[in-house]
Amino acid sequence: MIDYETIVNREESLLKDEFEKLDDICFYNSNKVLKAFKKNNISENCFNSTTGYGYSDIGREAIEKVYADIFKTEDALVRTQFVSGSHTLTVCLFALLRPNDLLLSISGTPYDTLHEVIGIRDNDSSLKSYGVKYDQIDLVENDFDYDRVKEYLTNNKVKVIEIQRSKGYSTRKSISLSKIEKVTKLIKEVSPETIIMVDNCYCEFVNKKEVTEVGVDIACGSLIKNLGAGIASNGGYIVGRADLIKLCAERLTLPGEGKEVGPTQNSNRDILKGLFLAPSVVRNAVKTAILTAKVMESFGYEVDPKYNEERVEIVQNIIFHDRDKLIKYCQGIQKGSPIDSNVVPIPAYMPGYEDDVIMASGSFTQGSSIELSCDGPLREPFSAYQQGSLTYEYGKLGLLSALMELDNE
């Protein structure tokens, strides 16, 4: 029997420099959050709640000011009425696009759950069904095809450019801030009226800068990922230009009322507490990802990113090239979880996905990606997409559980 704990401890001892970098980022982002709380006079009154229409919710208004300050944007929309990151992106896309407008993805095919939203797969409620046109430009060697983007914008009127920072279920690398900054400058030079929208899921607080600080117009994400820190039980956010946030608010609620309505129903405290803890929890998740990369590579598995590569998001890939090993690894993560550890996940159909998916998520909040979870589509190259961990210690224990399950093949 392999002594996995000794091996993991040995690999962990080699990660001091990488962990120190994360501590520095965590301190920087914690200071950013604290300053935003103090600037906006967050008080116990902000924890109060509204029902019904949600008029005059001072906590909700304060939260959105804090988010705007952290992301350095004109405005923000932070609501529990968003049921997921994909829903948040959908609201944003439907808010910004009109019939005959052109949506262009410059990061290749978007995440699976947006295929029916856009109309890549047929759906009578898609953007395509409303007359919105779609095209995409694939990445070239994990970077934007700058020449193709310039040529396309020169010859076509593009209303919205969508960029997905996370790799999703693809095999490409996630997109760094430096690359987004470079392509944003190009877009603004060639087509200044085009709206640049970023899917920022999994990426918040992984670096010192946020994507809205490098020139994009609007960005979206989920509160059951990084910024909710396992405390917020649902919700999403959109940050960016005030005119675009107004459109999004009126698509989420209704024209003429927009941000003025939306009951918080006892969620303000959890949203604020989650945001307050988020820099530390994100650090724990990235530490877990780095340890996983180091350990799994030591066993001969292909990983992306490698333990010492630049981090863009909390997701860690382990590429198994083996269906059964992918399933076993996910089952091991489930066994190492605090909730439903007795449950054995199996591949199955999931709404919004083309392939069967194996998903381990023994979490306090259903689908919470900032808690330790692991999933993957049952297709080549049979990659596990591991993310999260509220504490590093629980992440390490989850990794040990997955290794032992792999050993039981």
C-alpha positions as CSV (number, residue, x, y, z in Angstrom):
1,M,0.0,0.0,0.0
2,I,1.4,3.4,-1.0
3,D,1.9,5.8,1.8
4,Y,0.1,8.7,0.2
5,E,0.3,11.1,3.2
6,T,4.1,10.9,3.2
7,I,4.3,11.6,-0.5
8,V,1.9,14.5,-0.3
9,N,3.8,16.0,2.7
10,R,7.0,15.7,0.8
11,E,5.6,17.5,-2.3
12,E,4.0,20.1,0.0
13,S,7.4,20.9,1.6
14,L,8.6,22.1,-1.9
15,L,5.8,24.7,-2.3
16,K,6.9,27.3,0.2
17,D,7.7,30.0,-2.5
18,E,4.4,29.4,-4.3
19,F,2.4,29.7,-1.1
20,E,4.2,32.9,-0.1
21,K,3.1,34.5,-3.3
22,L,-0.5,33.6,-2.5
23,D,-0.2,35.1,1.0
24,D,0.9,38.3,-0.6
25,I,-2.0,38.4,-3.0
26,C,-4.4,37.5,-0.2
27,F,-3.2,40.4,2.0
28,Y,-3.5,42.8,-0.9
29,N,-7.0,41.8,-1.7
30,S,-8.1,41.7,2.0
31,N,-6.9,45.3,2.3
32,K,-8.9,46.2,-0.9
33,V,-12.1,44.6,0.6
34,L,-11.6,46.3,4.0
35,K,-11.2,49.7,2.5
36,A,-14.4,49.3,0.4
37,F,-16.3,48.3,3.5
38,K,-15.0,51.3,5.5
39,K,-15.5,53.7,2.6
40,N,-19.2,52.7,2.3
41,N,-19.8,52.7,6.0
42,I,-21.0,49.1,6.2
43,S,-22.9,48.8,9.5
44,E,-25.3,46.4,11.2
45,N,-28.1,48.2,9.5
46,C,-26.9,46.8,6.2
47,F,-27.8,43.3,7.4
48,N,-31.5,44.2,7.5
49,S,-33.7,42.6,4.9
50,T,-36.6,43.3,2.6
51,T,-39.3,41.2,1.1
52,G,-41.9,41.7,-1.7
53,Y,-40.7,44.4,-4.1
54,G,-37.6,45.1,-2.1
55,Y,-37.8,48.9,-2.2
56,S,-35.3,51.0,-0.3
57,D,-33.0,48.1,0.7
58,I,-30.0,50.0,2.1
59,G,-28.0,46.8,2.5
60,R,-28.4,45.9,-1.1
61,E,-27.4,49.3,-2.2
62,A,-24.3,49.3,0.0
63,I,-23.3,45.9,-1.3
64,E,-23.4,47.1,-4.9
65,K,-21.3,50.2,-4.0
66,V,-18.7,47.9,-2.3
67,Y,-18.6,45.7,-5.4
68,A,-18.2,48.7,-7.7
69,D,-15.3,50.0,-5.5
70,I,-13.5,46.6,-5.5
71,F,-13.8,46.2,-9.2
72,K,-13.1,49.9,-9.9
73,T,-16.3,50.3,-12.0
74,E,-19.0,52.8,-12.3
75,D,-21.7,50.5,-11.0
76,A,-22.6,47.0,-10.0
77,L,-25.6,44.7,-9.8
78,V,-25.4,42.0,-7.1
79,R,-28.5,40.0,-6.6
80,T,-29.7,36.7,-5.2
81,Q,-32.2,36.5,-8.1
82,F,-29.3,35.3,-10.2
83,V,-29.5,31.5,-9.9
84,S,-26.0,30.7,-11.3
85,G,-23.1,32.2,-13.2
86,S,-24.6,31.0,-16.5
87,H,-27.9,32.8,-15.6
88,T,-25.9,36.0,-14.8
89,L,-24.2,35.8,-18.2
90,T,-27.5,35.1,-19.9
91,V,-29.1,38.2,-18.3
92,C,-26.1,40.3,-19.4
93,L,-26.2,39.0,-23.0
94,F,-30.0,39.5,-23.4
95,A,-29.6,43.0,-21.9
96,L,-26.9,44.1,-24.3
97,L,-28.1,42.5,-27.6
98,R,-31.0,43.3,-29.9
99,P,-32.3,41.6,-33.0
100,N,-29.8,41.8,-35.9
101,D,-26.9,42.6,-33.5
102,L,-23.8,40.5,-33.8
103,L,-22.2,38.7,-30.8
104,L,-18.6,37.6,-31.3
105,S,-16.7,35.3,-29.0
106,I,-12.9,35.7,-29.4
107,S,-12.0,33.0,-26.9
108,G,-13.4,30.1,-28.9
109,T,-16.6,28.2,-28.1
110,P,-18.2,29.4,-24.8
111,Y,-19.0,27.1,-21.9
112,D,-21.4,24.3,-22.5
113,T,-24.3,25.8,-20.6
114,L,-24.3,28.9,-22.9
115,H,-24.7,26.9,-26.1
116,E,-28.5,26.9,-25.9
117,V,-28.5,30.5,-24.6
118,I,-26.7,31.7,-27.7
119,G,-28.2,29.2,-30.2
120,I,-25.2,27.1,-30.9
121,R,-27.6,24.3,-30.0
122,D,-31.2,24.9,-31.0
123,N,-33.5,26.4,-28.4
124,D,-36.6,28.4,-29.1
125,S,-35.6,30.8,-26.3
126,S,-32.0,31.4,-27.5
127,L,-30.5,34.7,-28.7
128,K,-30.5,33.2,-32.2
129,S,-34.3,32.8,-32.0
130,Y,-34.6,36.5,-31.4
131,G,-32.5,37.3,-34.4
132,V,-29.1,37.9,-32.7
133,K,-26.2,36.7,-34.9
134,Y,-23.2,34.8,-33.5
135,D,-19.7,34.2,-34.7
136,Q,-16.5,33.1,-33.0
137,I,-12.7,33.4,-33.4
138,D,-10.7,30.6,-31.9
139,L,-7.6,31.1,-29.8
140,V,-4.3,30.4,-31.4
141,E,-1.7,28.6,-29.2
142,N,-3.6,29.7,-26.1
143,D,-3.7,33.4,-27.1
144,F,-6.0,35.6,-28.9
145,D,-5.8,35.7,-32.7
146,Y,-5.0,39.4,-32.7
147,D,-4.7,39.7,-36.5
148,R,-8.0,37.9,-37.1
149,V,-9.8,40.0,-34.4
150,K,-8.6,43.2,-36.1
151,E,-9.6,42.0,-39.5
152,Y,-13.0,40.9,-38.3
153,L,-13.8,44.2,-36.5
154,T,-12.6,46.2,-39.6
155,N,-15.1,44.4,-41.8
156,N,-18.1,43.8,-39.4
157,K,-20.1,45.8,-37.0
158,V,-19.9,43.8,-33.7
159,K,-22.2,44.9,-30.9
160,V,-20.7,42.7,-28.1
161,I,-17.4,40.8,-27.8
162,E,-17.6,38.0,-25.2
163,I,-14.4,36.7,-23.6
164,Q,-14.5,33.6,-21.3
165,R,-11.4,33.7,-19.0
166,S,-11.8,30.2,-17.6
167,K,-11.1,27.3,-19.9
168,G,-14.5,25.8,-19.0
169,Y,-14.6,22.2,-20.2
170,S,-12.2,22.8,-23.0
171,T,-8.5,21.8,-23.1
172,R,-7.1,25.3,-23.7
173,K,-5.4,27.4,-21.0
174,S,-7.3,30.0,-19.1
175,I,-6.8,33.6,-20.2
176,S,-4.5,36.0,-18.2
177,L,-5.1,39.6,-17.5
178,S,-2.2,40.7,-19.6
179,K,-3.6,39.0,-22.7
180,I,-7.1,40.6,-22.0
181,E,-5.5,44.0,-21.6
182,K,-3.6,43.6,-24.9
183,V,-6.7,42.5,-26.9
184,T,-8.9,45.2,-25.2
185,K,-6.5,47.9,-26.4
186,L,-6.7,46.5,-29.9
187,I,-10.5,46.3,-29.9
188,K,-10.9,49.9,-28.6
189,E,-8.6,51.2,-31.3
190,V,-10.4,49.4,-34.2
191,S,-14.0,49.4,-32.9
192,P,-14.5,51.7,-29.9
193,E,-18.3,51.3,-29.8
194,T,-18.0,47.5,-29.4
195,I,-18.9,46.4,-25.9
196,I,-16.3,44.0,-24.3
197,M,-18.0,41.6,-21.9
198,V,-16.0,39.1,-19.8
199,D,-17.2,35.9,-18.2
200,N,-15.1,36.2,-15.0
201,C,-16.3,33.0,-13.2
202,Y,-13.6,31.3,-11.0
203,C,-11.1,34.2,-11.5
204,E,-11.9,36.8,-8.8
205,F,-9.1,37.6,-6.2
206,V,-6.7,35.1,-7.8
207,N,-4.6,38.1,-8.8
208,K,-4.2,41.6,-7.3
209,K,-5.9,43.2,-10.3
210,E,-9.5,42.5,-11.5
211,V,-10.4,42.2,-15.2
212,T,-12.4,45.5,-15.1
213,E,-9.1,47.3,-14.4
214,V,-7.7,46.5,-17.8
215,G,-10.3,48.2,-20.0
216,V,-13.2,45.8,-20.4
217,D,-16.7,47.3,-20.2
218,I,-18.6,44.7,-18.2
219,A,-17.9,41.5,-16.3
220,C,-20.0,38.8,-14.7
221,G,-19.6,36.1,-12.1
222,S,-21.3,33.9,-9.5
223,L,-21.6,34.2,-5.7
224,I,-21.4,30.5,-5.2
225,K,-17.9,30.6,-6.6
226,N,-15.0,32.8,-5.4
227,L,-16.7,35.9,-4.0
228,G,-19.3,34.1,-1.9
229,A,-16.6,32.2,0.0
230,G,-19.0,29.4,0.8
231,I,-21.1,31.8,2.9
232,A,-23.4,33.2,0.2
233,S,-25.9,30.5,-0.7
234,N,-26.7,31.8,-4.2
235,G,-26.6,34.9,-6.4
236,G,-24.4,36.6,-9.0
237,Y,-22.8,39.9,-9.9
238,I,-22.4,42.1,-12.9
239,V,-19.9,45.1,-12.7
240,G,-19.1,47.7,-15.3
241,R,-20.2,50.9,-17.0
242,A,-23.3,52.4,-15.4
243,D,-25.3,52.5,-18.7
244,L,-24.7,48.8,-19.2
245,I,-25.5,47.9,-15.6
246,K,-28.8,49.8,-16.0
247,L,-29.7,47.6,-19.0
248,C,-28.8,44.5,-17.1
249,A,-30.9,45.5,-14.1
250,E,-33.9,46.2,-16.3
251,R,-33.5,42.8,-17.9
252,L,-33.3,41.0,-14.6
253,T,-36.3,42.9,-13.1
254,L,-38.3,45.1,-15.4
255,P,-37.9,48.3,-17.5
256,G,-38.5,51.4,-15.5
257,E,-37.7,49.8,-12.2
258,G,-34.3,48.1,-12.7
259,K,-32.1,48.3,-9.6
260,E,-34.8,49.8,-7.4
261,V,-36.5,46.4,-6.8
262,G,-35.4,43.0,-5.7
263,P,-35.9,41.7,-2.2
264,T,-32.8,40.5,-0.3
265,Q,-34.7,38.1,2.0
266,N,-32.1,37.9,4.7
267,S,-29.1,37.5,2.3
268,N,-27.3,40.7,2.9
269,R,-25.3,39.5,5.9
270,D,-24.1,36.4,4.1
271,I,-23.2,38.3,0.9
272,L,-21.1,40.7,2.9
273,K,-19.5,38.1,5.1
274,G,-18.7,36.0,2.1
275,L,-17.1,38.9,0.3
276,F,-15.1,39.7,3.5
277,L,-13.7,36.2,3.7
278,A,-13.3,35.7,-0.1
279,P,-9.6,36.7,-0.4
280,S,-8.6,34.1,2.2
281,V,-10.9,31.4,0.9
282,V,-9.6,32.0,-2.7
283,R,-6.1,31.6,-1.4
284,N,-7.0,28.3,0.2
285,A,-8.5,27.1,-3.1
286,V,-5.5,28.1,-5.1
287,K,-3.2,26.5,-2.5
288,T,-5.2,23.3,-2.9
289,A,-4.9,23.5,-6.7
290,I,-1.1,24.0,-6.5
291,L,-0.7,21.1,-4.1
292,T,-2.9,18.9,-6.4
293,A,-0.8,19.8,-9.5
294,K,2.5,19.1,-7.7
295,V,1.3,15.7,-6.3
296,M,-0.5,14.5,-9.4
297,E,2.5,15.4,-11.6
298,S,4.8,13.5,-9.3
299,F,2.6,10.4,-10.0
300,G,3.0,10.9,-13.8
301,Y,-0.3,12.5,-14.6
302,E,-0.5,15.5,-17.0
303,V,-1.8,18.6,-15.2
304,D,-2.7,22.1,-16.2
305,P,-1.6,24.5,-15.0
306,K,1.6,23.1,-13.5
307,Y,2.2,24.0,-9.9
308,N,4.6,26.9,-10.6
309,E,2.7,28.4,-13.6
310,E,0.8,31.6,-13.5
311,R,-2.7,31.2,-12.0
312,V,-5.7,32.8,-13.6
313,E,-8.5,30.9,-11.8
314,I,-9.1,28.4,-9.0
315,V,-9.6,25.4,-11.4
316,Q,-7.0,22.7,-11.6
317,N,-7.0,20.1,-14.5
318,I,-5.8,16.6,-14.1
319,I,-5.8,14.9,-17.5
320,F,-6.3,11.1,-17.2
321,H,-6.8,9.9,-20.8
322,D,-8.8,7.2,-19.0
323,R,-12.5,7.2,-18.4
324,D,-12.4,5.0,-15.3
325,K,-9.6,7.0,-13.6
326,L,-11.6,10.2,-14.1
327,I,-14.6,8.6,-12.4
328,K,-12.5,7.1,-9.6
329,Y,-10.8,10.4,-8.8
330,C,-14.1,12.3,-8.6
331,Q,-15.6,9.5,-6.4
332,G,-12.5,9.9,-4.1
333,I,-13.1,13.7,-3.8
334,Q,-16.8,12.9,-2.9
335,K,-15.6,10.5,-0.2
336,G,-13.4,13.2,1.2
337,S,-16.2,15.7,1.4
338,P,-18.2,16.8,4.5
339,I,-21.6,16.4,3.0
340,D,-22.9,13.3,1.3
341,S,-19.6,11.5,1.7
342,N,-21.5,8.2,1.5
343,V,-22.8,9.0,-2.0
344,V,-21.1,7.6,-5.0
345,P,-21.3,10.0,-8.0
346,I,-21.7,8.4,-11.4
347,P,-21.7,9.9,-14.9
348,A,-25.1,11.2,-16.0
349,Y,-27.0,13.7,-18.1
350,M,-27.0,17.2,-16.8
351,P,-29.2,20.0,-18.1
352,G,-27.2,22.3,-20.4
353,Y,-24.5,19.8,-21.2
354,E,-24.0,17.8,-24.3
355,D,-22.0,14.9,-22.8
356,D,-22.7,12.9,-19.6
357,V,-20.9,14.5,-16.7
358,I,-19.3,13.0,-13.5
359,M,-19.6,15.5,-10.7
360,A,-18.4,15.3,-7.1
361,S,-19.6,18.1,-4.9
362,G,-20.1,17.2,-1.2
363,S,-20.8,20.9,-0.3
364,F,-22.9,22.9,2.0
365,T,-24.3,24.9,-0.9
366,Q,-25.5,22.9,-3.9
367,G,-23.1,23.4,-6.8
368,S,-20.8,25.7,-4.8
369,S,-17.5,25.7,-6.8
370,I,-15.5,27.5,-4.1
371,E,-16.1,24.4,-1.9
372,L,-13.9,21.4,-2.9
373,S,-15.5,19.8,-5.9
374,C,-14.4,17.9,-9.0
375,D,-16.2,17.2,-12.2
376,G,-15.7,16.5,-15.9
377,P,-17.4,15.5,-19.1
378,L,-17.1,11.9,-20.2
379,R,-15.2,12.7,-23.3
380,E,-11.6,12.7,-24.4
381,P,-9.1,13.5,-22.9
382,F,-11.1,12.6,-19.8
383,S,-10.0,15.6,-17.7
384,A,-10.9,16.3,-14.1
385,Y,-11.8,19.9,-13.3
386,Q,-11.1,20.3,-9.6
387,Q,-11.8,23.6,-7.9
388,G,-12.3,25.1,-4.5
389,S,-11.7,24.2,-0.8
390,L,-12.8,26.5,1.9
391,T,-9.7,25.6,3.9
392,Y,-6.4,24.3,2.7
393,E,-6.4,21.5,5.2
394,Y,-9.7,20.1,4.0
395,G,-8.4,20.4,0.4
396,K,-5.4,18.4,1.3
397,L,-7.6,15.7,2.9
398,G,-9.8,15.7,-0.2
399,L,-6.7,15.1,-2.4
400,L,-5.6,12.2,-0.1
401,S,-9.0,10.7,-0.4
402,A,-8.9,10.9,-4.2
403,L,-5.5,9.3,-4.4
404,M,-6.6,6.4,-2.2
405,E,-9.7,5.9,-4.4
406,L,-7.5,5.8,-7.5
407,D,-5.4,3.1,-5.8
408,N,-8.6,1.0,-5.4
409,E,-9.1,0.6,-9.2
